Amino acid sequence: MTLDKHSLDGIEQITAKTLPIEEFEKLLIDAGYQRLGSAPAKGKRVKIWWRHDTYRRIESIYSPDETVAITAYHIEES
């Protein structure tokens, strides 16, 4: 529950600890991010990757039912 602990390129600082995914994804899409893929994450959560033509890639973690964005942060390109 740390959305407010990370800053994301192209998005104003999120001040909430979590967000409904509709609100979180709208922020990303409005900033030009595109959903890249998903995979299971620890604790039955869901990991979602986002890409952007200019900004660094984002990895976000959603609740198991994919209704709440729990955290998001930039990951290094491999």
QUIPE-V121170 format. One record per residue. N is the residue number from 0. RES is the residue in one small letter. PHI is phi in radians with two decimals (none if undefined). NEAR is the number of other C-alpha atoms within 12 Angstrom. Layout:
((N/RES/PHI/NEAR) (N/RES/PHI/NEAR))
This chain:
((0/m/none/20) (1/t/-2.35/22) (2/l/-0.97/30) (3/d/-1.32/22) (4/k/-1.60/17) (5/h/-2.13/25) (6/s/-1.80/19) (7/l/-2.06/31) (8/d/-0.96/26) (9/g/1.42/22) (10/i/-2.25/26) (11/e/-1.04/17) (12/q/-0.94/19) (13/i/-1.38/27) (14/t/-1.78/18) (15/a/-1.56/21) (16/k/-1.25/19) (17/t/-2.49/26) (18/l/-2.47/28) (19/p/-1.03/22) (20/i/-1.08/27) (21/e/-1.04/17) (22/e/-1.23/17) (23/f/-1.11/36) (24/e/-1.16/29) (25/k/-1.10/18) (26/l/-1.01/24) (27/l/-1.17/32) (28/i/-1.11/20) (29/d/-1.10/16) (30/a/-1.50/21) (31/g/1.69/21) (32/y/-1.36/28) (33/q/-2.20/24) (34/r/-1.17/20) (35/l/-1.80/17) (36/g/3.05/16) (37/s/-2.60/18) (38/a/-2.81/18) (39/p/-1.12/19) (40/a/-2.22/19) (41/k/-0.97/12) (42/g/1.25/12) (43/k/1.13/14) (44/r/-1.35/22) (45/v/-2.14/27) (46/k/-1.75/30) (47/i/-2.19/35) (48/w/-1.82/31) (49/w/-2.22/34) (50/r/-2.10/27) (51/h/-2.57/24) (52/d/-1.16/13) (53/t/-2.01/14) (54/y/-1.46/22) (55/r/-1.16/24) (56/r/-1.14/29) (57/i/-2.00/34) (58/e/-1.98/34) (59/s/-2.10/40) (60/i/-2.08/38) (61/y/-1.91/35) (62/s/-1.09/25) (63/p/-0.95/20) (64/d/-1.57/17) (65/e/0.98/25) (66/t/-1.93/19) (67/v/-2.28/28) (68/a/-1.47/36) (69/i/-1.64/33) (70/t/-2.72/34) (71/a/-2.74/38) (72/y/-2.76/29) (73/h/-1.42/24) (74/i/-2.06/19) (75/e/-1.30/12) (76/e/-1.26/13) (77/s/-1.72/5))
